[in-house]
Amino acid sequence: MLEELKKIIENSISYSYKIACIIEDEDNNIYKGVSIQNACLRDMISAEQGAIANYLINSKTKVKNIYFLTDKDFDIYRYLRVDFIKEIINYQIKVYYYDKNYSLKIGEL
């Protein structure tokens, strides 16, 4: 999944940091999203919002995993819309997070 994340993070629009997100469903289909930030830094579409919208439009099965890649070295949980994710996906899933050095961290939501 890291190679797919590397491809799509370049499509992120940001003035501070970029995030790419891929949701994988139980049928192993993937749904992609990237962070989009405008110049005034107040309106933003998070990567997970884009991926979840794509998933809701196209999937018929449950989410199995979520993958993230950022171009910075920070704790991604500070930037994720966890409340948004948990409202849509209200069951336990694995979260795989790669930082700018491609170091992998694994968690759960």
Backbone as CSV, one residue per row, in Angstrom:
resi,resn,N_x,N_y,N_z,CA_x,CA_y,CA_z,C_x,C_y,C_z
1,MET,0.818,-1.197,0.000,0.000,0.000,0.000,0.865,1.265,0.000
2,LEU,2.084,1.144,0.522,2.972,2.303,0.580,3.223,2.891,-0.806
3,GLU,3.413,2.053,-1.804,3.681,2.564,-3.153,2.489,3.360,-3.688
4,GLU,1.268,2.889,-3.424,0.063,3.638,-3.840,-0.013,4.978,-3.114
5,LEU,0.284,4.976,-1.819,0.268,6.221,-1.038,1.292,7.216,-1.581
6,LYS,2.470,6.732,-1.942,3.504,7.609,-2.500,3.031,8.274,-3.792
7,LYS,2.294,7.523,-4.603,1.783,8.069,-5.865,0.765,9.183,-5.625
8,ILE,-0.155,8.959,-4.695,-1.251,9.922,-4.560,-0.916,11.118,-3.683
9,ILE,0.088,11.019,-2.805,0.394,12.161,-1.933,0.824,13.373,-2.756
10,GLU,1.355,13.146,-3.934,1.760,14.255,-4.800,0.562,15.076,-5.273
11,ASN,-0.641,14.509,-5.204,-1.855,15.231,-5.598,-2.443,16.071,-4.470
12,SER,-1.884,15.948,-3.284,-2.341,16.740,-2.145,-1.981,18.213,-2.368
13,ILE,-2.880,19.098,-1.941,-2.643,20.540,-2.034,-2.553,21.061,-0.609
14,SER,-1.386,21.606,-0.260,-1.196,22.023,1.118,-0.147,23.113,1.224
15,TYR,-0.307,23.945,2.252,0.667,24.982,2.546,1.493,24.630,3.775
16,SER,1.177,23.516,4.430,1.921,23.150,5.633,2.342,21.677,5.645
17,TYR,1.461,20.757,5.328,1.794,19.336,5.303,0.833,18.617,4.378
18,LYS,1.282,17.514,3.812,0.457,16.708,2.917,0.167,15.369,3.589
19,ILE,-1.049,14.883,3.378,-1.426,13.555,3.858,-2.178,12.834,2.742
20,ALA,-1.854,11.562,2.567,-2.583,10.690,1.652,-3.225,9.591,2.491
21,CYS,-4.388,9.136,2.054,-5.129,8.104,2.790,-5.679,7.089,1.802
22,ILE,-5.595,5.839,2.190,-6.231,4.758,1.432,-7.035,3.916,2.406
23,ILE,-8.279,3.673,2.042,-9.145,2.765,2.792,-9.220,1.462,2.011
24,GLU,-9.063,0.356,2.720,-9.185,-0.973,2.123,-10.410,-1.655,2.711
25,ASP,-11.284,-2.157,1.835,-12.468,-2.848,2.352,-12.225,-4.351,2.431
26,GLU,-13.209,-5.077,2.928,-13.069,-6.521,3.127,-12.890,-7.299,1.824
27,ASP,-13.238,-6.692,0.693,-13.027,-7.325,-0.614,-11.690,-6.915,-1.223
28,ASN,-10.858,-6.217,-0.440,-9.535,-5.744,-0.857,-9.582,-4.656,-1.930
29,ASN,-10.723,-3.986,-2.077,-10.798,-2.809,-2.931,-10.216,-1.629,-2.171
30,ILE,-9.651,-0.662,-2.888,-9.080,0.502,-2.216,-9.770,1.783,-2.672
31,TYR,-9.814,2.745,-1.750,-10.463,4.037,-1.956,-9.501,5.108,-1.455
32,LYS,-9.187,6.069,-2.319,-8.107,7.015,-2.058,-8.616,8.408,-1.725
33,GLY,-7.787,9.128,-0.954,-8.071,10.525,-0.645,-6.777,11.243,-0.292
34,VAL,-6.745,12.554,-0.528,-5.589,13.376,-0.167,-6.078,14.639,0.531
35,SER,-5.208,15.223,1.339,-5.566,16.474,2.016,-5.530,17.626,1.015
36,ILE,-6.503,18.538,1.172,-6.604,19.716,0.304,-6.805,20.920,1.209
37,GLN,-5.920,21.892,1.075,-5.942,23.067,1.947,-5.874,24.314,1.068
38,ASN,-6.734,25.301,1.360,-6.684,26.514,0.553,-5.714,27.529,1.149
39,ALA,-5.529,28.640,0.454,-4.513,29.619,0.842,-4.788,30.284,2.188
40,CYS,-6.039,30.428,2.586,-6.323,31.101,3.858,-6.193,30.166,5.054
41,LEU,-5.892,28.887,4.798,-5.622,27.881,5.826,-6.787,27.594,6.766
42,ARG,-7.994,27.978,6.414,-9.108,27.673,7.316,-10.024,26.597,6.761
43,ASP,-10.137,26.504,5.453,-10.988,25.483,4.845,-10.098,24.352,4.358
44,MET,-10.412,23.148,4.808,-9.577,22.016,4.439,-10.426,20.772,4.286
45,ILE,-10.058,19.961,3.331,-10.629,18.625,3.198,-9.521,17.678,3.620
46,SER,-9.784,16.886,4.627,-8.760,15.957,5.093,-8.685,14.763,4.149
47,ALA,-7.548,14.102,4.165,-7.346,12.928,3.315,-8.362,11.839,3.638
48,GLU,-8.630,11.671,4.942,-9.580,10.626,5.321,-11.008,10.969,4.901
49,GLN,-11.363,12.251,4.868,-12.691,12.632,4.389,-12.849,12.260,2.917
50,GLY,-11.826,12.538,2.118,-11.875,12.185,0.696,-11.968,10.690,0.476
51,ALA,-11.165,9.931,1.231,-11.180,8.479,1.072,-12.499,7.873,1.550
52,ILE,-13.032,8.394,2.653,-14.306,7.883,3.169,-15.440,8.190,2.189
53,ALA,-15.450,9.371,1.605,-16.474,9.697,0.602,-16.385,8.730,-0.573
54,ASN,-15.184,8.476,-1.044,-14.969,7.536,-2.140,-15.458,6.138,-1.754
55,TYR,-15.135,5.715,-0.543,-15.577,4.408,-0.029,-17.108,4.326,0.033
56,LEU,-17.756,5.341,0.599,-19.208,5.307,0.754,-19.928,5.256,-0.592
57,ILE,-19.378,5.896,-1.589,-19.985,5.899,-2.925,-19.835,4.543,-3.606
58,ASN,-18.715,3.861,-3.355,-18.362,2.704,-4.170,-18.349,1.343,-3.493
59,SER,-18.295,1.264,-2.182,-18.119,-0.039,-1.539,-19.423,-0.602,-0.998
60,LYS,-19.463,-1.910,-0.947,-20.614,-2.590,-0.371,-20.206,-3.437,0.836
61,THR,-18.922,-3.421,1.202,-18.445,-4.212,2.328,-17.793,-3.310,3.372
62,LYS,-17.484,-3.882,4.520,-16.911,-3.126,5.642,-15.455,-2.743,5.384
63,VAL,-15.037,-1.678,6.041,-13.639,-1.261,6.002,-12.807,-2.275,6.774
64,LYS,-11.679,-2.647,6.203,-10.763,-3.570,6.871,-9.583,-2.802,7.476
65,ASN,-8.966,-1.912,6.702,-7.785,-1.165,7.138,-7.811,0.249,6.571
66,ILE,-7.109,1.147,7.254,-6.860,2.491,6.730,-5.361,2.727,6.761
67,TYR,-4.853,3.317,5.684,-3.425,3.592,5.539,-3.233,5.095,5.343
68,PHE,-2.190,5.638,5.965,-1.861,7.052,5.827,-0.386,7.220,5.518
69,LEU,-0.076,8.281,4.760,1.295,8.707,4.534,1.319,10.215,4.661
70,THR,2.315,10.748,5.368,2.492,12.191,5.473,3.886,12.570,5.016
71,ASP,4.047,13.816,4.598,5.363,14.293,4.172,6.131,14.939,5.320
72,LYS,5.620,14.826,6.527,6.273,15.382,7.717,6.536,14.267,8.720
73,ASP,7.253,14.617,9.762,7.520,13.668,10.838,6.789,14.154,12.081
74,PHE,5.524,13.769,12.229,4.729,14.154,13.394,3.744,13.055,13.727
75,ASP,3.150,13.162,14.882,2.151,12.195,15.317,0.859,12.446,14.551
76,ILE,0.557,11.569,13.635,-0.600,11.790,12.759,-1.909,11.827,13.525
77,TYR,-1.987,11.167,14.667,-3.235,11.153,15.416,-3.649,12.548,15.865
78,ARG,-2.722,13.479,15.928,-3.061,14.867,16.262,-3.799,15.550,15.118
79,TYR,-3.627,15.040,13.899,-4.184,15.687,12.718,-5.346,14.940,12.096
80,LEU,-5.536,13.689,12.476,-6.638,12.915,11.908,-7.976,13.394,12.438
81,ARG,-8.983,13.265,11.623,-10.349,13.548,12.041,-10.927,12.267,12.623
82,VAL,-10.399,11.850,13.772,-10.785,10.586,14.396,-12.276,10.553,14.681
83,ASP,-12.846,11.660,15.156,-14.280,11.713,15.429,-15.083,11.450,14.166
84,PHE,-14.651,12.018,13.063,-15.321,11.827,11.778,-15.228,10.365,11.337
85,ILE,-14.035,9.795,11.443,-13.831,8.397,11.042,-14.691,7.472,11.897
86,LYS,-14.682,7.677,13.210,-15.428,6.793,14.108,-16.938,6.903,13.930
87,GLU,-17.418,8.050,13.509,-18.850,8.182,13.275,-19.279,7.376,12.050
88,ILE,-18.442,7.348,11.045,-18.758,6.616,9.812,-18.421,5.134,9.962
89,ILE,-17.242,4.861,10.517,-16.761,3.490,10.680,-16.768,3.212,12.178
90,ASN,-17.857,2.686,12.672,-18.042,2.551,14.116,-17.721,1.149,14.624
91,TYR,-16.644,0.592,14.136,-16.146,-0.700,14.594,-14.627,-0.661,14.523
92,GLN,-13.969,-1.604,15.180,-12.509,-1.622,15.300,-11.841,-1.909,13.954
93,ILE,-10.876,-1.078,13.573,-10.091,-1.304,12.356,-8.625,-1.015,12.638
94,LYS,-7.764,-1.562,11.809,-6.323,-1.292,11.892,-5.993,-0.027,11.115
95,VAL,-5.056,0.745,11.669,-4.574,1.957,11.025,-3.073,1.814,10.837
96,TYR,-2.618,1.986,9.595,-1.207,1.915,9.258,-0.762,3.319,8.856
97,TYR,0.269,3.821,9.514,0.726,5.183,9.285,2.210,5.193,8.928
98,TYR,2.527,5.821,7.797,3.911,6.004,7.371,4.256,7.485,7.469
99,ASP,5.400,7.800,8.091,5.851,9.184,8.141,6.726,9.475,6.924
100,LYS,7.338,10.656,6.900,8.117,11.071,5.731,9.305,10.154,5.440
101,ASN,9.763,9.429,6.443,10.874,8.485,6.258,10.377,7.077,5.955
102,TYR,9.077,6.933,5.769,8.414,5.665,5.481,8.505,4.683,6.637
103,SER,8.697,5.211,7.838,8.648,4.373,9.040,7.189,4.037,9.315
104,LEU,6.911,2.789,9.587,5.547,2.325,9.784,5.187,2.279,11.259
105,LYS,3.999,2.813,11.564,3.406,2.677,12.893,2.028,2.056,12.694
106,ILE,1.644,1.182,13.599,0.346,0.509,13.473,-0.473,0.802,14.728
107,GLY,-1.731,1.138,14.517,-2.634,1.398,15.624,-4.014,0.869,15.306
108,GLU,-4.969,1.231,16.140,-6.360,0.846,15.927,-7.259,2.022,16.212
109,LEU,-8.376,2.033,15.547,-9.417,3.031,15.811,-10.653,2.294,16.271
